[in-house]
Amino acid sequence: MLKKLICLLTAAMFLFPDFRISAADAVSGTFDSGISWSISGSVMTISGTGEMGDVKYQPYASYSSSVTSVVINEGISSVGYGAFSNFQNLKSVSLPQSLEYIDVNAFSYCYNLYDINIPKSVEYIGSNAFYGTYFISGIKGDFIVLGDGILYSYKGSAERIIIPDNVKSIADRAFVSEKNAYLLYVPESVKIIRENAFLNCTNLKYAVISSETESVGNNSLGYILNPAPVLKGDFRIYSCSGSAAEKYASDNTIDFTVMGDIDGDGQVTSYDALMILQTVTGSADMSEEQKISADSDMDSDITSYDALTLLQYITGGF
């Protein structure tokens, strides 16, 4: 009789998939941070106040295949490292307005995840947070911008990359191993370039970075993998004197040119503006590096407006 009952139960698990997740109907627990989790049927709920903390070892891993929806309640400020990684049947996630931080690998390998809205309150997204998700692959356009202006990843193939002016920060590994671009423009809207943002961009030779950029992370520019990060050598940064970009170049022994210093004498003078006007009128020409330094509005074109901008800078007219 007992053997027959066991056989019937085993058969039921295969004939009725929902039967297998019934054990998850009432499971719950607490992270080290004090944040609680619970699974009821196919819905997982995260509740509490503050940061979730790292979840490298998921206490609910044995139930992950039953979860198709995750609800993170108001009060939670971060999604921890690897919190929902490899939830392969997860389809939708509800995030609160209190959320500020999504850590590395938080939703990686959630292949079926497509329904998620990143609130504007999110200021940081770690590398590979959404790796392999349908959510990312389904977003159209070259630049994947999430949350509060976070440039999470890049799908384009342009030789000149001009970061959109709705971007506030460039995420860790956003452009890792990009092979086509040789020139990068970072506008004044970008305040933070995270570490490893442009790691192993083997063809990147020039980066024009606004003086408004406040932080440039480790190995973010000018480094390739060999196999550890090493300076690529043939790389130059353009920015204003005293900028975070200049400090990064100095700290990493990377070639640096002050924007507007066309003649390379270490100063920005009216003669540099004259050189721009001569190029515009066709009475003189510039090298590629000089043109990059002259392009004050970062539009990839040298015009009289660039000369005017330079003169305003020299005379303090800004």
Secondary structure, 3 states (H helix, E strand, C coil): CHHHHHHHHHHHHHHCHHHHCHHHCCEEEECCCCCEEEEECCEEEEECCEECCCCCCCCCHHHHHHCCEEEECCCEEEECCCCCCCCCCCCEEECCCCCCEECCCCCCCCCCCCEECCCCCCCEECCCCCCCCHHHHCCCCCEEEECCCEEEEECCCCCEEECCCCCCEECCCCCCCCCCCCEEEECCCCCEECCCCCCCCCCCCEEEECCCCCEECCCCCCEEECCCEEECCCCEEEECCCCHHHHHHHHCCCEEEECCCCCCCCCCCHHHHHHHHHHHHCCCCCCHHHHHHHCCCCCCCCCHHHHHHHHHHHHCCC
